[in-house]
């Protein structure tokens, strides 16, 4: 089954304790992305990756790191989490080869609800 | 700079009626794609429909259609014959292909009344 998986689904942690949220896709997609969702703000892109070893900042990258060592995996790292990073996080992937002439659907993971105390 | 605006934070619609969810966008890139996603109360993001900036015809997917007015920079989602299961948050999003970023609007919460 084609899917994007995220782990953990729920996480409660304390300020300053490093954590990693894993993301994996089995569709051989080039493009992967992380978003955070906060009430009233929609989804905001944190980081994205066009391909292996190629990552770039989205609109809200502060306090986050990512890496893309393999095509299928795109972990999100919070080196020193703070309470303002409490949010719902989504990983997504797409073929990445689409353009204005073709559909380039993003497939989303189930989300990770993070609480930083 | 890119921007997506959804001006309707919430809407109530009677079952079986058609509903239009508004979305306006701003970009200087001629090559872009517009998406609509549905997020039910369970939280997952469900892709509904896509419109490329060069598509000549409005996209349609079953009961969903996208009313694409390029000159006005609007990409409204039309749901025909609404059902109770359509109650959800709906997000409009845009991908700017030169920047490769994707931005989302703030969403519209649609509630269908029986």
HADDOCK unambig.tbl for C-alpha pairs under 7 A between the chains (distance, minus, plus):
assign (segid A and resid 40 and name CA) (segid B and resid 106 and name CA) 5.74 0.50 0.50
assign (segid A and resid 41 and name CA) (segid B and resid 106 and name CA) 4.82 0.50 0.50
assign (segid A and resid 42 and name CA) (segid B and resid 104 and name CA) 6.18 0.50 0.50
assign (segid A and resid 42 and name CA) (segid B and resid 105 and name CA) 5.77 0.50 0.50
assign (segid A and resid 42 and name CA) (segid B and resid 106 and name CA) 3.98 0.50 0.50
assign (segid A and resid 42 and name CA) (segid B and resid 107 and name CA) 5.86 0.50 0.50
assign (segid A and resid 43 and name CA) (segid B and resid 104 and name CA) 5.64 0.50 0.50
assign (segid A and resid 44 and name CA) (segid B and resid 103 and name CA) 6.56 0.50 0.50
assign (segid A and resid 44 and name CA) (segid B and resid 104 and name CA) 6.66 0.50 0.50
assign (segid A and resid 45 and name CA) (segid B and resid 102 and name CA) 6.84 0.50 0.50
assign (segid A and resid 45 and name CA) (segid B and resid 103 and name CA) 6.77 0.50 0.50
assign (segid A and resid 58 and name CA) (segid B and resid 101 and name CA) 6.54 0.50 0.50
assign (segid A and resid 99 and name CA) (segid B and resid 32 and name CA) 6.98 0.50 0.50
assign (segid A and resid 99 and name CA) (segid B and resid 97 and name CA) 6.61 0.50 0.50
assign (segid A and resid 100 and name CA) (segid B and resid 31 and name CA) 5.46 0.50 0.50
assign (segid A and resid 100 and name CA) (segid B and resid 32 and name CA) 5.26 0.50 0.50
assign (segid A and resid 100 and name CA) (segid B and resid 33 and name CA) 5.44 0.50 0.50
assign (segid A and resid 100 and name CA) (segid B and resid 52 and name CA) 4.17 0.50 0.50
assign (segid A and resid 100 and name CA) (segid B and resid 53 and name CA) 5.29 0.50 0.50
assign (segid A and resid 100 and name CA) (segid B and resid 54 and name CA) 5.86 0.50 0.50
assign (segid A and resid 101 and name CA) (segid B and resid 52 and name CA) 5.51 0.50 0.50
assign (segid A and resid 101 and name CA) (segid B and resid 54 and name CA) 6.11 0.50 0.50
assign (segid A and resid 101 and name CA) (segid B and resid 55 and name CA) 6.42 0.50 0.50
assign (segid A and resid 102 and name CA) (segid B and resid 52 and name CA) 6.66 0.50 0.50
assign (segid A and resid 103 and name CA) (segid B and resid 50 and name CA) 6.25 0.50 0.50
assign (segid A and resid 108 and name CA) (segid B and resid 45 and name CA) 6.12 0.50 0.50
assign (segid A and resid 110 and name CA) (segid B and resid 44 and name CA) 5.52 0.50 0.50
